[in-house]
């Protein structure tokens, strides 16, 4: 099983730090789970033009293939102008509508202040539900004040990130078991 972390912005570092914390927890605690990080800052994605995701080339094709092959995700988003960044929305637009069907998604959201704590709830979750993801109900929201020198310094936030990592693995394993059980019911 593979969990893919996605840092959903081409600027800043706080979202990547949060996603890396979760992936590191998974890597330390679960030997059977493969992890990988996609930091959109490191790729040159084209704007979505409506074609099939398999028809893109270059970095866009590479990123989309990695997303389609993964079993679970940690999606991190900063808050810009009280919304998710356009780079993350473009990534969703590049994917097929059912890209996250029967796949588990955990969310982490970062922002400069507590005023934006509902961005993930009101903007990101509806997109992922439309794309048929199994979204973990509890997400982690991190304010700028919880960081110092490129590290998360709030123990409660670290605890919540660890819990999200554990929840993603638990729900991922449960989903795989349910699918195997359903498939075994049909002997053909």
C-alpha positions, 0 to 999 in steps of 0.5 A: 500500500502506498500513501502519497503526500501532496503539498498543494502550493508552489510557495512557502514551506509550512504546508510541506512541513506539516505533510512531511510530519505525517509521512514521517510518522507513517514511515516510522510506525508502519513498515508495510506502507510506502510513502512519497511526497509530491511538493507541487513547488518541485514540478511544472504542471500545465493548466488543465485543458480538459483532456484525459489525464493520460494524454499529458506529458512531462511533469504533469503526466508524472504527477498524475500517474503517481496520484492515480497509483496511490492508495491513500493521500495526505493532502496539505493546503495553505490558505490564500485569499480565504481559499485553497491555492489555484495550483491545488485546484488545477491539480484536481482539474487535471484528474478524472472525476473518480480519481480518488474512488475508494481511496482514503484522504487525510487533510491538513490545512495551514493559515496565518490565522484562525479565521481560515479554519473552515477552508478545508471543511467548506472548500476542499472536502466538497471537491474530494467528496465529488471525486469520490474520496473517503475523506477522514472526517477530522483534519488538522488545522495549523496556524502560523504561530505553531511554527518556529524555525521551520518546525512545528512547536506545538505539542497538541498539533504534533499529536493531532498530526500523528493521530491523522497519520494513524487514522489514514493507515487504519482507514486504508487497511480497513478499505483494502480488507473490505474490498478484498472481502467483497471481491471474494464473495464472487467466485468468478 
